[in-house]
Amino acid sequence: MATCHSKSQRIYDFYEIREEITRVLQNRHTYEQDNRLNGTPKYFEENFDPQ
């Protein structure tokens, strides 16, 4: 069994995953910023029932 290869592959996969998570978090941050500016009144109109 090629443990050396699988270990380096695992490290490579880890960095790939970490980059993906970083990218997603950055995108989510800007997405939440946009939502806070644009989506909040719409959200309250749709989900807030004063009765």
CHARMM-style PDB file with segment names, atoms N, HN, CA, C and O in Angstrom:
ATOM      1  N   MET     1       0.845  -1.199   0.000  1.00  0.00      PROA
ATOM      2  CA  MET     1       0.000   0.000   0.000  1.00  0.00      PROA
ATOM      3  C   MET     1       0.886   1.257   0.000  1.00  0.00      PROA
ATOM      4  O   MET     1       1.854   1.343   0.755  1.00  0.00      PROA
ATOM      5  N   ALA     2       0.553   2.191  -0.824  1.00  0.00      PROA
ATOM      6  HN  ALA     2      -0.233   2.121  -1.437  1.00  0.00      PROA
ATOM      7  CA  ALA     2       1.385   3.390  -0.964  1.00  0.00      PROA
ATOM      8  C   ALA     2       0.946   4.438   0.049  1.00  0.00      PROA
ATOM      9  O   ALA     2       0.193   5.358  -0.272  1.00  0.00      PROA
ATOM     10  N   THR     3       1.427   4.281   1.272  1.00  0.00      PROA
ATOM     11  HN  THR     3       2.038   3.534   1.532  1.00  0.00      PROA
ATOM     12  CA  THR     3       1.016   5.210   2.324  1.00  0.00      PROA
ATOM     13  C   THR     3       1.548   6.607   2.066  1.00  0.00      PROA
ATOM     14  O   THR     3       0.891   7.600   2.381  1.00  0.00      PROA
ATOM     15  N   CYS     4       2.752   6.681   1.485  1.00  0.00      PROA
ATOM     16  HN  CYS     4       3.286   5.875   1.229  1.00  0.00      PROA
ATOM     17  CA  CYS     4       3.340   7.998   1.230  1.00  0.00      PROA
ATOM     18  C   CYS     4       2.472   8.778   0.251  1.00  0.00      PROA
ATOM     19  O   CYS     4       2.202   9.962   0.452  1.00  0.00      PROA
ATOM     20  N   HSD     5       2.039   8.102  -0.809  1.00  0.00      PROA
ATOM     21  HN  HSD     5       2.258   7.140  -0.972  1.00  0.00      PROA
ATOM     22  CA  HSD     5       1.196   8.777  -1.805  1.00  0.00      PROA
ATOM     23  C   HSD     5      -0.136   9.192  -1.181  1.00  0.00      PROA
ATOM     24  O   HSD     5      -0.589  10.322  -1.366  1.00  0.00      PROA
ATOM     25  N   SER     6      -0.753   8.283  -0.449  1.00  0.00      PROA
ATOM     26  HN  SER     6      -0.385   7.365  -0.298  1.00  0.00      PROA
ATOM     27  CA  SER     6      -2.066   8.604   0.106  1.00  0.00      PROA
ATOM     28  C   SER     6      -1.956   9.723   1.139  1.00  0.00      PROA
ATOM     29  O   SER     6      -2.864  10.543   1.274  1.00  0.00      PROA
ATOM     30  N   LYS     7      -0.835   9.751   1.870  1.00  0.00      PROA
ATOM     31  HN  LYS     7      -0.097   9.085   1.761  1.00  0.00      PROA
ATOM     32  CA  LYS     7      -0.657  10.825   2.842  1.00  0.00      PROA
ATOM     33  C   LYS     7      -0.520  12.175   2.143  1.00  0.00      PROA
ATOM     34  O   LYS     7      -1.152  13.150   2.553  1.00  0.00      PROA
ATOM     35  N   SER     8       0.298  12.242   1.092  1.00  0.00      PROA
ATOM     36  HN  SER     8       0.811  11.451   0.759  1.00  0.00      PROA
ATOM     37  CA  SER     8       0.442  13.507   0.372  1.00  0.00      PROA
ATOM     38  C   SER     8      -0.873  13.875  -0.308  1.00  0.00      PROA
ATOM     39  O   SER     8      -1.230  15.050  -0.388  1.00  0.00      PROA
ATOM     40  N   GLN     9      -1.580  12.878  -0.789  1.00  0.00      PROA
ATOM     41  HN  GLN     9      -1.289  11.924  -0.724  1.00  0.00      PROA
ATOM     42  CA  GLN     9      -2.877  13.140  -1.416  1.00  0.00      PROA
ATOM     43  C   GLN     9      -3.851  13.709  -0.387  1.00  0.00      PROA
ATOM     44  O   GLN     9      -4.620  14.623  -0.685  1.00  0.00      PROA
ATOM     45  N   ARG    10      -3.809  13.160   0.820  1.00  0.00      PROA
ATOM     46  HN  ARG    10      -3.184  12.418   1.062  1.00  0.00      PROA
ATOM     47  CA  ARG    10      -4.689  13.644   1.880  1.00  0.00      PROA
ATOM     48  C   ARG    10      -4.376  15.103   2.210  1.00  0.00      PROA
ATOM     49  O   ARG    10      -5.285  15.914   2.389  1.00  0.00      PROA
ATOM     50  N   ILE    11      -3.084  15.430   2.290  1.00  0.00      PROA
ATOM     51  HN  ILE    11      -2.346  14.771   2.145  1.00  0.00      PROA
ATOM     52  CA  ILE    11      -2.686  16.810   2.571  1.00  0.00      PROA
ATOM     53  C   ILE    11      -3.165  17.722   1.453  1.00  0.00      PROA
ATOM     54  O   ILE    11      -3.673  18.813   1.708  1.00  0.00      PROA
ATOM     55  N   TYR    12      -3.004  17.274   0.215  1.00  0.00      PROA
ATOM     56  HN  TYR    12      -2.591  16.387   0.008  1.00  0.00      PROA
ATOM     57  CA  TYR    12      -3.458  18.070  -0.925  1.00  0.00      PROA
ATOM     58  C   TYR    12      -4.970  18.282  -0.847  1.00  0.00      PROA
ATOM     59  O   TYR    12      -5.456  19.397  -1.038  1.00  0.00      PROA
ATOM     60  N   ASP    13      -5.704  17.216  -0.567  1.00  0.00      PROA
ATOM     61  HN  ASP    13      -5.309  16.311  -0.411  1.00  0.00      PROA
ATOM     62  CA  ASP    13      -7.162  17.327  -0.438  1.00  0.00      PROA
ATOM     63  C   ASP    13      -7.528  18.293   0.677  1.00  0.00      PROA
ATOM     64  O   ASP    13      -8.473  19.071   0.547  1.00  0.00      PROA
ATOM     65  N   PHE    14      -6.781  18.242   1.773  1.00  0.00      PROA
ATOM     66  HN  PHE    14      -6.013  17.609   1.878  1.00  0.00      PROA
ATOM     67  CA  PHE    14      -7.058  19.134   2.892  1.00  0.00      PROA
ATOM     68  C   PHE    14      -6.934  20.588   2.462  1.00  0.00      PROA
ATOM     69  O   PHE    14      -7.778  21.417   2.800  1.00  0.00      PROA
ATOM     70  N   TYR    15      -5.865  20.898   1.707  1.00  0.00      PROA
ATOM     71  HN  TYR    15      -5.179  20.224   1.432  1.00  0.00      PROA
ATOM     72  CA  TYR    15      -5.693  22.285   1.268  1.00  0.00      PROA
ATOM     73  C   TYR    15      -6.767  22.683   0.267  1.00  0.00      PROA
ATOM     74  O   TYR    15      -7.238  23.821   0.282  1.00  0.00      PROA
ATOM     75  N   GLU    16      -7.156  21.760  -0.598  1.00  0.00      PROA
ATOM     76  HN  GLU    16      -6.773  20.836  -0.610  1.00  0.00      PROA
ATOM     77  CA  GLU    16      -8.253  22.032  -1.534  1.00  0.00      PROA
ATOM     78  C   GLU    16      -9.522  22.366  -0.758  1.00  0.00      PROA
ATOM     79  O   GLU    16     -10.202  23.348  -1.055  1.00  0.00      PROA
ATOM     80  N   ILE    17      -9.832  21.546   0.232  1.00  0.00      PROA
ATOM     81  HN  ILE    17      -9.279  20.748   0.474  1.00  0.00      PROA
ATOM     82  CA  ILE    17     -11.049  21.755   1.022  1.00  0.00      PROA
ATOM     83  C   ILE    17     -10.970  23.078   1.765  1.00  0.00      PROA
ATOM     84  O   ILE    17     -11.947  23.823   1.827  1.00  0.00      PROA
ATOM     85  N   ARG    18      -9.794  23.369   2.331  1.00  0.00      PROA
ATOM     86  HN  ARG    18      -8.999  22.764   2.280  1.00  0.00      PROA
ATOM     87  CA  ARG    18      -9.650  24.610   3.088  1.00  0.00      PROA
ATOM     88  C   ARG    18      -9.829  25.822   2.176  1.00  0.00      PROA
ATOM     89  O   ARG    18     -10.461  26.805   2.565  1.00  0.00      PROA
ATOM     90  N   GLU    19      -9.277  25.756   0.973  1.00  0.00      PROA
ATOM     91  HN  GLU    19      -8.764  24.958   0.657  1.00  0.00      PROA
ATOM     92  CA  GLU    19      -9.470  26.856   0.026  1.00  0.00      PROA
ATOM     93  C   GLU    19     -10.942  27.017  -0.308  1.00  0.00      PROA
ATOM     94  O   GLU    19     -11.452  28.135  -0.369  1.00  0.00      PROA
ATOM     95  N   GLU    20     -11.618  25.908  -0.523  1.00  0.00      PROA
ATOM     96  HN  GLU    20     -11.204  24.999  -0.474  1.00  0.00      PROA
ATOM     97  CA  GLU    20     -13.042  25.949  -0.857  1.00  0.00      PROA
ATOM     98  C   GLU    20     -13.840  26.564   0.288  1.00  0.00      PROA
ATOM     99  O   GLU    20     -14.708  27.405   0.059  1.00  0.00      PROA
ATOM    100  N   ILE    21     -13.546  26.144   1.525  1.00  0.00      PROA
ATOM    101  HN  ILE    21     -12.841  25.461   1.711  1.00  0.00      PROA
ATOM    102  CA  ILE    21     -14.254  26.693   2.685  1.00  0.00      PROA
ATOM    103  C   ILE    21     -14.009  28.188   2.792  1.00  0.00      PROA
ATOM    104  O   ILE    21     -14.937  28.958   3.038  1.00  0.00      PROA
ATOM    105  N   THR    22     -12.752  28.600   2.608  1.00  0.00      PROA
ATOM    106  HN  THR    22     -11.999  27.974   2.409  1.00  0.00      PROA
ATOM    107  CA  THR    22     -12.425  30.028   2.679  1.00  0.00      PROA
ATOM    108  C   THR    22     -13.216  30.803   1.643  1.00  0.00      PROA
ATOM    109  O   THR    22     -13.765  31.865   1.935  1.00  0.00      PROA
ATOM    110  N   ARG    23     -13.273  30.264   0.420  1.00  0.00      PROA
ATOM    111  HN  ARG    23     -12.827  29.401   0.183  1.00  0.00      PROA
ATOM    112  CA  ARG    23     -13.991  30.942  -0.659  1.00  0.00      PROA
ATOM    113  C   ARG    23     -15.481  31.033  -0.328  1.00  0.00      PROA
ATOM    114  O   ARG    23     -16.106  32.075  -0.524  1.00  0.00      PROA
ATOM    115  N   VAL    24     -16.037  29.946   0.169  1.00  0.00      PROA
ATOM    116  HN  VAL    24     -15.530  29.099   0.329  1.00  0.00      PROA
ATOM    117  CA  VAL    24     -17.461  29.933   0.503  1.00  0.00      PROA
ATOM    118  C   VAL    24     -17.758  30.927   1.611  1.00  0.00      PROA
ATOM    119  O   VAL    24     -18.749  31.655   1.545  1.00  0.00      PROA
ATOM    120  N   LEU    25     -16.900  30.964   2.636  1.00  0.00      PROA
ATOM    121  HN  LEU    25     -16.095  30.373   2.689  1.00  0.00      PROA
ATOM    122  CA  LEU    25     -17.131  31.897   3.736  1.00  0.00      PROA
ATOM    123  C   LEU    25     -17.043  33.336   3.263  1.00  0.00      PROA
ATOM    124  O   LEU    25     -17.837  34.179   3.683  1.00  0.00      PROA
ATOM    125  N   GLN    26     -16.084  33.626   2.392  1.00  0.00      PROA
ATOM    126  HN  GLN    26     -15.440  32.942   2.051  1.00  0.00      PROA
ATOM    127  CA  GLN    26     -15.977  34.987   1.870  1.00  0.00      PROA
ATOM    128  C   GLN    26     -17.206  35.338   1.048  1.00  0.00      PROA
ATOM    129  O   GLN    26     -17.738  36.442   1.163  1.00  0.00      PROA
ATOM    130  N   ASN    27     -17.658  34.407   0.222  1.00  0.00      PROA
ATOM    131  HN  ASN    27     -17.226  33.510   0.129  1.00  0.00      PROA
ATOM    132  CA  ASN    27     -18.854  34.652  -0.577  1.00  0.00      PROA
ATOM    133  C   ASN    27     -20.071  34.828   0.319  1.00  0.00      PROA
ATOM    134  O   ASN    27     -20.916  35.689   0.072  1.00  0.00      PROA
ATOM    135  N   ARG    28     -20.154  34.005   1.362  1.00  0.00      PROA
ATOM    136  HN  ARG    28     -19.468  33.306   1.563  1.00  0.00      PROA
ATOM    137  CA  ARG    28     -21.300  34.104   2.262  1.00  0.00      PROA
ATOM    138  C   ARG    28     -21.291  35.448   2.976  1.00  0.00      PROA
ATOM    139  O   ARG    28     -22.346  36.035   3.215  1.00  0.00      PROA
ATOM    140  N   HSD    29     -20.103  35.933   3.315  1.00  0.00      PROA
ATOM    141  HN  HSD    29     -19.246  35.456   3.121  1.00  0.00      PROA
ATOM    142  CA  HSD    29     -20.008  37.219   3.992  1.00  0.00      PROA
ATOM    143  C   HSD    29     -20.568  38.327   3.104  1.00  0.00      PROA
ATOM    144  O   HSD    29     -21.368  39.140   3.566  1.00  0.00      PROA
ATOM    145  N   THR    30     -20.161  38.369   1.845  1.00  0.00      PROA
ATOM    146  HN  THR    30     -19.511  37.708   1.470  1.00  0.00      PROA
ATOM    147  CA  THR    30     -20.685  39.404   0.950  1.00  0.00      PROA
ATOM    148  C   THR    30     -22.166  39.166   0.699  1.00  0.00      PROA
ATOM    149  O   THR    30     -22.937  40.117   0.571  1.00  0.00      PROA
ATOM    150  N   TYR    31     -22.566  37.900   0.630  1.00  0.00      PROA
ATOM    151  HN  TYR    31     -21.940  37.128   0.735  1.00  0.00      PROA
ATOM    152  CA  TYR    31     -23.977  37.578   0.416  1.00  0.00      PROA
ATOM    153  C   TYR    31     -24.813  38.075   1.590  1.00  0.00      PROA
ATOM    154  O   TYR    31     -25.885  38.651   1.399  1.00  0.00      PROA
ATOM    155  N   GLU    32     -24.315  37.848   2.808  1.00  0.00      PROA
ATOM    156  HN  GLU    32     -23.445  37.381   2.963  1.00  0.00      PROA
ATOM    157  CA  GLU    32     -25.048  38.333   3.979  1.00  0.00      PROA
ATOM    158  C   GLU    32     -25.098  39.853   4.005  1.00  0.00      PROA
ATOM    159  O   GLU    32     -26.117  40.431   4.385  1.00  0.00      PROA
ATOM    160  N   GLN    33     -24.022  40.503   3.609  1.00  0.00      PROA
ATOM    161  HN  GLN    33     -23.195  40.034   3.300  1.00  0.00      PROA
ATOM    162  CA  GLN    33     -24.026  41.966   3.532  1.00  0.00      PROA
ATOM    163  C   GLN    33     -25.128  42.422   2.586  1.00  0.00      PROA
ATOM    164  O   GLN    33     -25.904  43.316   2.923  1.00  0.00      PROA
ATOM    165  N   ASP    34     -25.202  41.814   1.401  1.00  0.00      PROA
ATOM    166  HN  ASP    34     -24.571  41.088   1.127  1.00  0.00      PROA
ATOM    167  CA  ASP    34     -26.231  42.176   0.429  1.00  0.00      PROA
ATOM    168  C   ASP    34     -27.615  41.900   0.990  1.00  0.00      PROA
ATOM    169  O   ASP    34     -28.534  42.700   0.818  1.00  0.00      PROA
ATOM    170  N   ASN    35     -27.759  40.772   1.659  1.00  0.00      PROA
ATOM    171  HN  ASN    35     -27.012  40.122   1.800  1.00  0.00      PROA
ATOM    172  CA  ASN    35     -29.059  40.433   2.232  1.00  0.00      PROA
ATOM    173  C   ASN    35     -29.472  41.445   3.288  1.00  0.00      PROA
ATOM    174  O   ASN    35     -30.638  41.832   3.370  1.00  0.00      PROA
ATOM    175  N   ARG    36     -28.521  41.864   4.083  1.00  0.00      PROA
ATOM    176  HN  ARG    36     -27.574  41.550   4.016  1.00  0.00      PROA
ATOM    177  CA  ARG    36     -28.835  42.810   5.141  1.00  0.00      PROA
ATOM    178  C   ARG    36     -29.330  44.117   4.524  1.00  0.00      PROA
ATOM    179  O   ARG    36     -30.236  44.758   5.056  1.00  0.00      PROA
ATOM    180  N   LEU    37     -28.732  44.502   3.404  1.00  0.00      PROA
ATOM    181  HN  LEU    37     -27.996  43.981   2.972  1.00  0.00      PROA
ATOM    182  CA  LEU    37     -29.126  45.756   2.771  1.00  0.00      PROA
ATOM    183  C   LEU    37     -30.428  45.601   1.991  1.00  0.00      PROA
ATOM    184  O   LEU    37     -31.305  46.460   2.071  1.00  0.00      PROA
ATOM    185  N   ASN    38     -30.556  44.507   1.237  1.00  0.00      PROA
ATOM    186  HN  ASN    38     -29.843  43.809   1.173  1.00  0.00      PROA
ATOM    187  CA  ASN    38     -31.662  44.384   0.296  1.00  0.00      PROA
ATOM    188  C   ASN    38     -32.788  43.493   0.799  1.00  0.00      PROA
ATOM    189  O   ASN    38     -33.962  43.814   0.616  1.00  0.00      PROA
ATOM    190  N   GLY    39     -32.439  42.373   1.431  1.00  0.00      PROA
ATOM    191  HN  GLY    39     -31.485  42.112   1.579  1.00  0.00      PROA
ATOM    192  CA  GLY    39     -33.426  41.331   1.681  1.00  0.00      PROA
ATOM    193  C   GLY    39     -34.194  41.470   2.973  1.00  0.00      PROA
ATOM    194  O   GLY    39     -35.246  40.847   3.120  1.00  0.00      PROA
ATOM    195  N   THR    40     -33.715  42.263   3.919  1.00  0.00      PROA
ATOM    196  HN  THR    40     -32.861  42.769   3.800  1.00  0.00      PROA
ATOM    197  CA  THR    40     -34.342  42.286   5.237  1.00  0.00      PROA
ATOM    198  C   THR    40     -35.778  42.806   5.208  1.00  0.00      PROA
ATOM    199  O   THR    40     -36.650  42.141   5.766  1.00  0.00      PROA
ATOM    200  N   PRO    41     -36.078  43.942   4.598  1.00  0.00      PROA
ATOM    201  CA  PRO    41     -37.477  44.393   4.576  1.00  0.00      PROA
ATOM    202  C   PRO    41     -38.389  43.382   3.891  1.00  0.00      PROA
ATOM    203  O   PRO    41     -39.510  43.150   4.342  1.00  0.00      PROA
ATOM    204  N   LYS    42     -37.911  42.780   2.801  1.00  0.00      PROA
ATOM    205  HN  LYS    42     -37.000  42.969   2.435  1.00  0.00      PROA
ATOM    206  CA  LYS    42     -38.696  41.768   2.101  1.00  0.00      PROA
ATOM    207  C   LYS    42     -38.941  40.579   3.028  1.00  0.00      PROA
ATOM    208  O   LYS    42     -40.048  40.044   3.073  1.00  0.00      PROA
ATOM    209  N   TYR    43     -37.916  40.169   3.761  1.00  0.00      PROA
ATOM    210  HN  TYR    43     -37.016  40.604   3.723  1.00  0.00      PROA
ATOM    211  CA  TYR    43     -38.054  39.050   4.688  1.00  0.00      PROA
ATOM    212  C   TYR    43     -39.132  39.344   5.717  1.00  0.00      PROA
ATOM    213  O   TYR    43     -39.965  38.487   6.014  1.00  0.00      PROA
ATOM    214  N   PHE    44     -39.116  40.557   6.262  1.00  0.00      PROA
ATOM    215  HN  PHE    44     -38.440  41.253   6.021  1.00  0.00      PROA
ATOM    216  CA  PHE    44     -40.113  40.890   7.272  1.00  0.00      PROA
ATOM    217  C   PHE    44     -41.509  40.971   6.668  1.00  0.00      PROA
ATOM    218  O   PHE    44     -42.481  40.559   7.302  1.00  0.00      PROA
ATOM    219  N   GLU    45     -41.619  41.496   5.452  1.00  0.00      PROA
ATOM    220  HN  GLU    45     -40.830  41.830   4.937  1.00  0.00      PROA
ATOM    221  CA  GLU    45     -42.924  41.545   4.803  1.00  0.00      PROA
ATOM    222  C   GLU    45     -43.487  40.144   4.625  1.00  0.00      PROA
ATOM    223  O   GLU    45     -44.682  39.919   4.816  1.00  0.00      PROA
ATOM    224  N   GLU    46     -42.614  39.192   4.255  1.00  0.00      PROA
ATOM    225  HN  GLU    46     -41.643  39.374   4.100  1.00  0.00      PROA
ATOM    226  CA  GLU    46     -43.088  37.841   3.980  1.00  0.00      PROA
ATOM    227  C   GLU    46     -43.371  37.063   5.254  1.00  0.00      PROA
ATOM    228  O   GLU    46     -44.291  36.246   5.277  1.00  0.00      PROA
ATOM    229  N   ASN    47     -42.606  37.294   6.317  1.00  0.00      PROA
ATOM    230  HN  ASN    47     -41.859  37.958   6.298  1.00  0.00      PROA
ATOM    231  CA  ASN    47     -42.658  36.400   7.471  1.00  0.00      PROA
ATOM    232  C   ASN    47     -43.229  37.034   8.733  1.00  0.00      PROA
ATOM    233  O   ASN    47     -43.451  36.338   9.723  1.00  0.00      PROA
ATOM    234  N   PHE    48     -43.464  38.312   8.716  1.00  0.00      PROA
ATOM    235  HN  PHE    48     -43.284  38.878   7.912  1.00  0.00      PROA
ATOM    236  CA  PHE    48     -43.969  38.955   9.924  1.00  0.00      PROA
ATOM    237  C   PHE    48     -45.455  39.209   9.767  1.00  0.00      PROA
ATOM    238  O   PHE    48     -45.881  39.989   8.916  1.00  0.00      PROA
ATOM    239  N   ASP    49     -46.231  38.543  10.596  1.00  0.00      PROA
ATOM    240  HN  ASP    49     -45.884  37.909  11.287  1.00  0.00      PROA
ATOM    241  CA  ASP    49     -47.684  38.697  10.541  1.00  0.00      PROA
ATOM    242  C   ASP    49     -48.130  39.340  11.842  1.00  0.00      PROA
ATOM    243  O   ASP    49     -48.073  38.689  12.885  1.00  0.00      PROA
ATOM    244  N   PRO    50     -48.571  40.593  11.823  1.00  0.00      PROA
ATOM    245  CA  PRO    50     -48.874  41.306  13.067  1.00  0.00      PROA
ATOM    246  C   PRO    50     -50.095  40.782  13.810  1.00  0.00      PROA
ATOM    247  O   PRO    50     -50.310  41.164  14.961  1.00  0.00      PROA
ATOM    248  N   GLN    51     -50.897  39.928  13.202  1.00  0.00      PROA
ATOM    249  HN  GLN    51     -50.723  39.617  12.268  1.00  0.00      PROA
ATOM    250  CA  GLN    51     -52.117  39.459  13.885  1.00  0.00      PROA
ATOM    251  C   GLN    51     -51.765  38.582  15.054  1.00  0.00      PROA
ATOM    252  OT1 GLN    51     -52.655  38.094  15.750  1.00  0.00      PROA
TER     253      GLN     51
END
